[in-house]
């Protein structure tokens, strides 16, 4: 049997098997992992949701959104305000819906902007909404010292975040393989050409922006109890806008699984560098990112097709040499 065809045929089977092994590992992790590593894995899964959600919109359309921290913060503050009044699952849904409603309103206004103008506005929006919520919380509701939440069992948060990761990945999988996904890719390729093809680019962008914000808000609502003490300025930390972008670029946005790989590697490095090199972890992030951009422009996910290409070249040369030797012998 042809070696290249055999490799291609079993690649999908290998991917499915690897995915099943990862899911088994994640679902059984609370049985043998201690609380520290369970919380670390929950944090990594949270970053996975943010990175995939960001890539869902920005990777397809080419619009650099810096509003991730705003939608995540809305989810966090939803849990802070509603804890104890409603079931936690209901609070998570409310957090996602509030974030999506906010994204819909903002998208209607801002997604007619392009390039750096949209990025600047989305960055300013995080600062604006954070200060508004801070004012309401401290001056109107008089929560001067913030909110102290009761952390649930770490395994519960892990399973909830894992479920959200699965839903997010399934959503982006079907979006990318739909006619709507083709419209998004055409916008990212050439928006003017997409308009001439009859695509309502503004409506398409607003819908996707709204969908991506649902998962960001839900991630914030789930992760809020892990923070324990919450203030508006903690919830709307601008760092949560930039880190998912770095993760998506680091993992590679050209492949479906790229942001997931980036989130897992970067999430672990984030925790490790903060513990070992607390004063220099941002410098370490920068060096790692520069090295990836220089030597892996398609991210870590780009290693797979690169290795496949090299393997295919080696096999082709081997076959060509074998055929030449056989021809010489005859």
C-alpha positions as CSV (number, residue, x, y, z in Angstrom):
1,X,0.0,0.0,0.0
2,X,1.2,3.5,-0.8
3,X,2.9,4.9,2.3
4,X,1.6,8.5,1.8
5,X,-2.0,7.3,1.3
6,X,-1.7,5.1,4.4
7,X,-0.4,8.1,6.4
8,X,-3.3,10.3,5.2
9,X,-5.9,7.7,5.7
10,X,-5.0,7.1,9.4
11,X,-4.4,10.7,10.2
12,X,-8.1,11.4,11.1
13,X,-8.3,8.2,13.1
14,X,-5.2,9.3,15.0
15,X,-6.7,12.7,15.7
16,X,-10.0,11.2,17.0
17,X,-8.1,8.8,19.2
18,X,-6.0,11.5,20.6
19,X,-9.1,13.6,21.3
20,X,-10.7,10.8,23.2
21,X,-7.6,10.2,25.3
22,X,-7.4,13.9,26.1
23,X,-11.1,14.0,27.2
24,X,-10.6,10.9,29.3
25,X,-7.6,12.5,31.0
26,X,-9.5,15.8,31.7
27,X,-12.7,14.1,33.0
28,X,-10.8,11.8,35.3
29,X,-8.2,14.4,36.5
30,X,-10.1,15.4,39.7
31,X,-9.8,11.7,40.8
32,X,-6.0,11.8,41.2
33,X,-5.0,15.5,40.9
34,X,-4.6,17.8,43.9
35,X,-6.5,21.0,44.3
36,X,-3.7,23.2,43.0
37,X,-3.4,21.3,39.7
38,X,-7.2,21.2,39.4
39,X,-7.4,24.9,39.7
40,X,-4.5,25.3,37.2
41,X,-6.3,23.1,34.7
42,X,-9.5,25.1,35.2
43,X,-7.6,28.3,34.5
44,X,-6.0,26.8,31.3
45,X,-9.5,25.7,30.1
46,X,-10.8,29.2,30.8
47,X,-8.0,30.6,28.6
48,X,-8.9,28.0,26.0
49,X,-12.4,29.4,25.8
50,X,-11.2,33.0,25.5
51,X,-8.6,32.1,22.9
52,X,-10.9,30.0,20.8
53,X,-13.7,32.6,21.1
54,X,-11.4,35.4,20.1
55,X,-10.1,33.4,17.1
56,X,-13.7,32.6,16.2
57,X,-14.3,36.2,15.3
58,X,-10.9,37.9,14.8
59,X,-9.3,34.9,13.0
60,X,-12.1,34.7,10.5
61,X,-12.7,38.4,9.8
62,X,-9.3,39.9,10.4
63,X,-10.7,42.4,12.9
64,X,-8.4,42.8,15.9
65,X,-10.8,42.8,18.9
66,X,-9.5,43.9,22.3
67,X,-12.9,43.7,23.9
68,X,-12.4,40.2,25.4
69,X,-11.8,41.5,28.9
70,X,-15.1,43.4,28.8
71,X,-17.2,40.4,28.0
72,X,-15.3,38.2,30.4
73,X,-15.7,40.9,33.1
74,X,-19.5,41.0,32.6
75,X,-19.6,37.3,33.3
76,X,-17.5,37.6,36.4
77,X,-19.6,40.5,37.8
78,X,-22.8,38.6,37.0
79,X,-21.8,35.9,39.4
80,X,-20.6,38.4,41.9
81,X,-24.0,40.2,41.9
82,X,-26.2,37.1,41.7
83,X,-24.4,34.5,43.8
84,X,-26.8,32.8,46.2
85,X,-29.9,34.2,44.6
86,X,-30.2,31.8,41.6
87,X,-28.8,28.4,40.7
88,X,-25.2,28.6,39.4
89,X,-26.1,27.2,36.0
90,X,-28.7,29.9,35.6
91,X,-26.2,32.6,36.5
92,X,-23.8,31.2,33.9
93,X,-26.4,31.5,31.2
94,X,-27.3,35.0,32.3
95,X,-23.6,36.0,32.2
96,X,-23.3,34.7,28.7
97,X,-26.5,36.4,27.5
98,X,-25.6,39.7,29.1
99,X,-22.1,39.6,27.4
100,X,-23.7,38.8,24.0
101,X,-26.3,41.5,24.4
102,X,-23.5,44.0,25.1
103,X,-21.5,42.7,22.1
104,X,-24.5,43.0,19.9
105,X,-25.0,46.7,20.8
106,X,-21.4,47.5,20.5
107,X,-21.0,45.6,17.3
108,X,-23.8,47.6,15.6
109,X,-21.9,50.8,16.3
110,X,-18.3,49.8,15.9
111,X,-18.1,47.0,13.3
112,X,-18.4,49.6,10.5
113,X,-14.9,50.7,11.7
114,X,-11.9,49.0,10.3
115,X,-8.3,48.3,11.1
116,X,-6.7,50.1,14.0
117,X,-9.8,52.2,14.6
118,X,-11.8,49.1,15.7
119,X,-8.9,47.9,17.8
120,X,-8.6,51.2,19.6
121,X,-12.3,51.5,20.2
122,X,-12.6,48.0,21.6
123,X,-9.7,48.7,23.9
124,X,-11.3,51.9,25.1
125,X,-14.6,50.1,25.6
126,X,-13.0,47.7,28.1
127,X,-11.8,50.6,30.2
128,X,-15.1,52.4,29.9
129,X,-17.4,49.6,30.9
130,X,-15.1,48.6,33.7
131,X,-15.2,52.1,35.2
132,X,-19.0,52.2,34.8
133,X,-19.5,49.0,36.6
134,X,-17.0,50.0,39.3
135,X,-18.9,53.3,39.9
136,X,-22.2,51.5,40.1
137,X,-20.9,48.8,42.5
138,X,-19.1,51.2,44.9
139,X,-21.2,54.4,44.8
140,X,-24.7,53.2,44.1
141,X,-24.7,49.7,45.6
142,X,-22.0,50.6,48.2
143,X,-20.0,47.4,47.7
144,X,-16.8,49.4,48.6
145,X,-14.8,46.3,49.5
146,X,-16.0,44.2,46.6
147,X,-17.6,40.7,46.7
148,X,-16.4,37.7,48.6
149,X,-17.6,34.5,46.8
150,X,-17.8,31.0,48.3
151,X,-15.6,28.8,46.2
152,X,-17.3,25.5,45.3
153,X,-15.5,22.2,44.9
154,X,-12.6,22.7,42.4
155,X,-13.7,19.6,40.5
156,X,-17.1,21.1,39.9
157,X,-15.6,24.2,38.3
158,X,-13.3,22.0,36.2
159,X,-16.2,20.0,34.8
160,X,-18.2,23.1,34.1
161,X,-15.4,24.8,32.3
162,X,-14.6,21.6,30.4
163,X,-18.2,21.5,29.2
164,X,-18.0,25.1,28.0
165,X,-14.8,24.3,26.1
166,X,-16.6,21.4,24.3
167,X,-19.6,23.6,23.4
168,X,-17.3,26.3,22.2
169,X,-15.2,24.0,20.0
170,X,-18.4,22.3,18.5
171,X,-19.8,25.7,17.7
172,X,-16.7,27.0,15.9
173,X,-16.4,23.6,14.1
174,X,-19.9,23.9,12.6
175,X,-19.5,27.6,11.9
176,X,-16.3,27.1,9.9
177,X,-17.9,24.4,7.8
178,X,-21.1,26.3,7.0
179,X,-22.0,28.8,4.3
180,X,-21.9,31.4,7.0
181,X,-18.3,30.4,7.7
182,X,-17.5,30.9,4.0
183,X,-18.9,34.4,4.2
184,X,-16.7,35.1,7.2
185,X,-13.6,33.9,5.3
186,X,-14.5,36.1,2.3
187,X,-14.7,39.1,4.7
188,X,-11.3,38.3,6.1
189,X,-9.9,37.9,2.6
190,X,-11.4,41.0,1.0
191,X,-14.3,42.8,2.6
192,X,-15.1,45.0,-0.5
193,X,-15.2,41.9,-2.7
194,X,-17.5,40.2,-0.2
195,X,-19.9,43.2,-0.4
196,X,-19.9,43.0,-4.2
197,X,-20.8,39.3,-3.9
198,X,-23.9,40.3,-2.0
199,X,-22.8,39.5,1.5
200,X,-24.2,41.8,4.2
201,X,-20.8,42.1,5.9
202,X,-21.9,44.3,8.8
203,X,-24.7,41.9,9.8
204,X,-22.4,38.9,9.4
205,X,-19.7,40.4,11.6
206,X,-22.2,41.5,14.3
207,X,-23.7,38.0,14.5
208,X,-20.3,36.4,14.9
209,X,-19.2,39.0,17.4
210,X,-22.3,38.4,19.5
211,X,-21.9,34.6,19.4
212,X,-18.2,34.7,20.4
213,X,-19.1,37.0,23.4
214,X,-21.5,34.4,24.8
215,X,-18.7,32.0,25.6
216,X,-16.5,34.8,27.0
217,X,-19.2,35.9,29.4
218,X,-20.0,32.3,30.4
219,X,-16.3,31.6,31.0
220,X,-16.2,34.7,33.3
221,X,-19.3,33.5,35.2
222,X,-17.8,30.0,35.8
223,X,-14.4,31.3,36.7
224,X,-15.6,34.0,39.1
225,X,-15.8,31.7,42.2
226,X,-12.1,30.7,41.6
227,X,-11.1,34.4,42.0
228,X,-12.9,34.4,45.5
229,X,-12.6,38.2,46.0
230,X,-13.9,40.2,43.2
231,X,-13.8,43.9,42.4
232,X,-14.9,45.5,39.1
233,X,-11.3,46.5,38.3
234,X,-10.1,43.0,38.8
235,X,-13.0,41.6,36.7
236,X,-12.2,43.9,33.8
237,X,-8.5,43.4,33.8
238,X,-7.2,44.4,30.4
239,X,-4.6,41.6,30.6
240,X,-7.5,39.3,29.7
241,X,-7.8,41.0,26.3
242,X,-4.2,40.6,25.3
243,X,-3.4,37.1,26.7
244,X,-6.0,35.2,24.5
245,X,-4.5,37.0,21.4
246,X,-1.0,35.8,22.3
247,X,-2.3,32.3,22.9
248,X,-4.1,32.2,19.6
249,X,-1.1,33.5,17.7
250,X,1.3,31.2,19.6
251,X,-0.9,28.1,18.9
252,X,-1.7,29.1,15.3
253,X,-5.0,30.4,13.9
254,X,-4.7,28.5,10.6
255,X,-5.8,25.2,12.2
256,X,-8.9,24.5,14.2
257,X,-6.9,23.2,17.2
258,X,-4.3,26.0,17.1
259,X,-5.8,28.3,19.8
260,X,-6.4,25.2,22.0
261,X,-2.7,24.2,21.9
262,X,-1.6,27.8,22.5
263,X,-3.9,28.1,25.5
264,X,-2.6,24.9,27.1
265,X,1.1,25.7,26.5
266,X,0.8,29.4,27.3
267,X,-1.5,28.8,30.3
268,X,1.0,26.4,31.9
269,X,3.9,28.8,31.1
270,X,1.9,31.6,32.7
271,X,1.6,29.7,35.9
272,X,5.2,28.4,35.9
273,X,6.8,31.7,35.1
274,X,4.8,33.6,37.7
275,X,6.0,31.1,40.3
276,X,9.6,30.8,39.3
277,X,10.3,34.2,37.7
278,X,7.6,36.5,39.0
279,X,9.4,39.7,38.1
280,X,10.3,38.5,34.6
281,X,7.4,36.4,33.4
282,X,6.1,39.1,31.0
283,X,9.6,39.3,29.5
284,X,9.7,35.6,29.2
285,X,6.3,35.7,27.4
286,X,7.6,38.3,25.0
287,X,10.8,36.3,24.1
288,X,8.8,33.1,23.5
289,X,6.3,34.9,21.3
290,X,9.0,36.5,19.2
291,X,10.7,33.2,18.7
292,X,7.5,31.6,17.6
293,X,6.7,34.4,15.2
294,X,10.3,34.2,13.7
295,X,10.6,30.5,13.4
296,X,7.0,29.3,13.4
297,X,4.9,32.0,11.7
298,X,1.9,29.6,11.6
299,X,2.2,28.8,15.3
300,X,2.7,25.5,17.0
301,X,-0.1,24.0,14.9
302,X,2.0,24.9,11.8
303,X,4.5,22.2,12.9
304,X,2.1,19.4,11.8
305,X,1.8,20.4,8.1
306,X,5.5,21.3,8.1
307,X,6.5,17.9,9.3
308,X,4.0,16.3,6.9
309,X,5.6,18.2,4.0
310,X,9.1,17.1,5.0
311,X,8.0,13.6,5.6
312,X,6.3,13.5,2.2
313,X,9.4,14.9,0.6
314,X,11.6,12.2,2.2
315,X,9.2,9.5,1.1
316,X,9.0,10.9,-2.4
317,X,12.8,10.9,-2.7
318,X,13.0,7.4,-1.3
319,X,10.4,6.1,-3.8
320,X,12.1,8.0,-6.7
321,X,15.5,6.5,-5.7
322,X,13.9,3.0,-5.5
323,X,12.3,3.4,-8.9
324,X,15.6,4.6,-10.4
325,X,17.5,1.6,-9.0
326,X,14.9,-0.8,-10.2
327,X,15.0,0.8,-13.7
328,X,18.8,0.5,-13.7
329,X,18.7,-3.2,-12.8
330,X,16.3,-3.9,-15.6
